[in-house]
Amino acid sequence: MDKKQQVEQLTAYMANFVSYIGKVLPDDIIAKLDELAEKEDSLLSKVIYQTMKKNQVLAKELNRPSCQDTGVLQFWVKCGTGFPLIGELEALLKEAVVKATFEAPLRHNSVETFDEYNTGKNVGKGTPTVFWDIVPDSDQCEIYAYMAGGGCTLPGKAMVLMPGTGYEGVTKFVMDVMTSYGLNACPPLLVGVGVATSVETAALLSKKALMRPLGSHNENERAASMEKLLEDGINAIGLGSQGMGGKYSVMGVHIENTARHPSAIGVAVNVGCWSHRRGHIIFDKDLNYTITTHSGVEL
């Protein structure tokens, strides 16, 4: 294929991928929801989980998104310098979102700030958002696609703490956010926590944490221990499925961190709702692909 054909091929792949993840949840999310459904013992909780399950079945049968709020598309791109379409990638991802908007279909969720009009195609100034990690001496490209819905975006918060507040301050910050806005985000939630120096670095890490597979842990032993403590603490709040009460409020807590300035602790929270629509796809230089989040998918 020449470059034009490659661009068309990758655009079609990504449009189909975006459409698919809007309708079918990742394997790990489905498994976790089934697990929590078994663990909850209240009748209301069980009915809610049964409804979630039925919703997923109907989304597939009717070929419609699993949640009417298909969010603002965000892409985390980990691209090798030798990937043949690195220069065309950002433009083709936008085109893929436009295609998916009409083919899936996706709800029109890109409103131009200050001008207050909906573009009608999920593309606007800075949307979809594309975050880049460049990998030297590689010719493959990994793409994480994520649908950031309104409800699960609402609890997002970041601030810089005085260093004396310590990790107890980080914990208090997370718990304050969850007790204030956790109900709005359609539990059970996946909670991403970023710890760094400044608000923007912590915020990016907290969103990146939502891309990790369920059951994974921070490579730092202390951070991994904190993930478990926060998970237990948020569950103890008793939000339960859809905020209607229950023993389990989260699917997991993921912490991502960098080194930080000694005089500041930047902390941020982002959450994913029960319908956590993310997908991970890897392309080689010939555009052969591997999907890690969903089994048995052909684009």
N, C-alpha and C positions, 0 to 999 in steps of 0.2 A: 504493500500500500504506500501511496505517496502521503505527504504530511497532511494534505487536505482531507484525505480519506481517513487517516488516523484520528484527526480532530473530530470528524463526524462520528466515527466509531466510539470514541471515548465519551463524547457528549451523549450519545444514545445509551451507552452503558450506565452513565451516572444518572441520567433522567429516569431510567428504569429502576435503578437502585434506590433513588430517592422515593419514587412511587411505592416501591416494595416495602421499605422500612416504615412508611406511613401506615401500612396496612397490617404488617406482621411484626410482632415484637421479637426481640432477640431471644435466642434459645435460653440464655441464663436468666433472663427476666421471667420468662414463662415458667421455668423450673422453680424459681424462687416464689412466685405467686402461688403456685401449686403447694409448695412447702408451707407457706404461711397460712394458706386456706385450711390445711390439715391441722395446724397447731392452734388456730383460734377455736375457742369453744362456745362463743356466744352465737345464738341463732342469727342475729342481724349481721354479724361479721361473715358468717358462712354464706348468707344470701347475697351479700355484696360481692364476695369472691366468685360465687356462681354466676353472677351477672357479668362480672369482668370476663370470665371464661366464655360465656355466651357471646359477649361483645366481640371477642377475638374470632370466634367461629363465624359470626355474621360478616365481619370485615372481610374475611377470606371469601365466603360464599357470594357476597354482594359486590366484591371488588371495590370496596370503599374504605377510606381511612378509618383507623380504629378509634380515633378521637377527632371530633369536628375541628378542634383547634390544631392545625398541622404546623403551627409555630412559624418562627423565622428560621430559615435554614442557616446552619453554621457548619463550616468544614474545618477540620484540623488536618493539614496536609504535611506529611513527612516525606519530602521528595528528594531523590538523589540528583546530584548535579548532572549526571549522565542520562537522566530520563528524557526521552526525545521530545516530549511535549511540555516541558517545564515552563517554557515561555508562553504557551497558549492556555495553560491550565486554569488560571483564574477566570479568564473570559469564557472558557467553555463550561466551567461550573455554573456560571450565571445563566448561560444559555440552557444548560440542563435543568436548572430550576424553573425556568420559563416553560420548557417542554413538559416537565412533571406537573406544573400548576394546572395545565389544561388537560393533560392525559390522565392524571391520577383519579379525580382532580384534587388539588390542594386549595384550602381556603386562602383568600387574598389577605395576607397579613403584613404587607409592607406599606406603611403609611409615612409619607415624607414629613419629617419633623418640621414644625413651624409653619409649613405650607398647608398641612393637614388635609392631604388628599391621598387616597389609596391608589397605588400604581396599577393594581389589578393583575399583577403577574409575579408577585413575590420578589421583585428586583427593584431596588431603589438606591439611594446614595448609601454606599457601604453595605448593602444587603444583596445577596447573602454575604455573611462575614466569612473571610478566609484567613485562618491563622497558619503561619508557615514555620516549619522546621526544615532546614536545608541539610542534607546528608552528603558529605564529600565522598567521591569515589564509589557512588552507587548509581545503578541505572533503573531502580525500581521506585515506585511511588505508593505510599500508604495514604489512604484517605478515610478519616472518620467523619461521617455525616450525622448531624444531630438536628432534631426539630425542637427548638426552644419555644415551648408554648407559653401563653400568658400566665396561667396559674402557677406553673413550676418556676417561672421567672420572678414572680412577685417576692419570694423570700430572699432574693439575692441581696447581699449586703457586704460591704467591706469597710474596714477602718484600720487605723494604726494605733496600737496600744502602747502605753508607757511600758518600758522594759520591766519595771518592778511588778507589773501585774502577773508576769510569768505565764506559765501554761495553764494555770488556774484561770487567768484572764481570758485565754483562748477558749477554754471550756465554757466559761460564763457567756462569752459572746455568742458561741454556737447555740447554747441552750436558750438564750434570750431570743434569738432569731426564730428558733423552732417553736417556742411557746407563743410567739407573737403571730407568725405567718405560716407555720406548718400546716394549719388547717386549710389554707387557701390553695395548697399545691397538690391536692388529690393524693393523700397517702394510700399505701405505704410508699415512702420516698427513698430515693437514693441520694444521700447527702454528700456533697463534695466540699472539702475544707482545704483552703490554701493558706500556708503559713510562709511568709517571706519578709521583705523589708517594707514595701510600699503597697498602697491600695491596688495599683494596677497589676503588679506582679502576683500578689496574693489572689486577686480576682481571676486572673488567667489560669492559675494553678487549680483553683477550686472548680472551674469549669472543665479543665483537662481531667480532673479526678473522676468526673462522671463518665469518661470514655473507658475507664478501666473495667475489666470483667468483674462481675460479682464473685466474691470469694477471694479476690486478690488482696494483698496487704502491702503497706508501705515497706520498703526494704530496710528501713531503720526500725530496730526492735522496739524502741520507746514510742515511736510514732505509731507502729502497729498496735501496741498496747493501748494507746490513746484512742485509736479507731474503735476498738472493742468497748472501751469505757464509754465513749460517746454513744455508740449503738445501744448499749444497755440503758444509758441515761435517757435517751430520746424515747426508747420503747417504754420506759417507766412513766413517761408523761401520760401515756394512754390515749394518744390520738386515734389509733386504730385505723382500719381501712376506711377511706373517704372521710376521715375525721369524726366518725360516728362512735368511737370508743372501741378499745380492744387492747390486747397484749402486745401487739406488734405494730409499730408506727413506721419502721424503716426496713428497706431491703438490705441496707448496708451503709456504712460510713467510710468514705475514702479520703485520706489525707495526702496531699502532695505538698512538698516543701522545697525550698532552696536555703542556702546560707542567708543570713540576714545581718544588718547593721547592729552592733551591740546596743545601740540606744533606742531601738524601735522593734516592735513586733507587728508586722502587717498580717492581718487575718481577714479571710473572706469566706463566705458560704454561698454555694449555688446548689440547687436541688433538681432532681429529676422526679417526675410524678410516677405513679404506678405504670402508666403507659409510656415507658421510657424508650422513646423511639430513636435509637442510635444504631449506626451500622459501621462496620469496619471492612474495607476492601483493599486488597493489595494488587497492584498491576506491575508486570514486568515490562521490559522495553518493547516487547511485541504485543502488549496489551492483553496478554493472558491474565486472567484474574483469579484471585482466591478470596473468598468471603469467610471471615472467621466468626462473625456474630450470628449468622443464620445458616442453618444446614439445608442442603438440597435446593439451592437457588440457582436458576439459570436466567441470565439477563439477555 
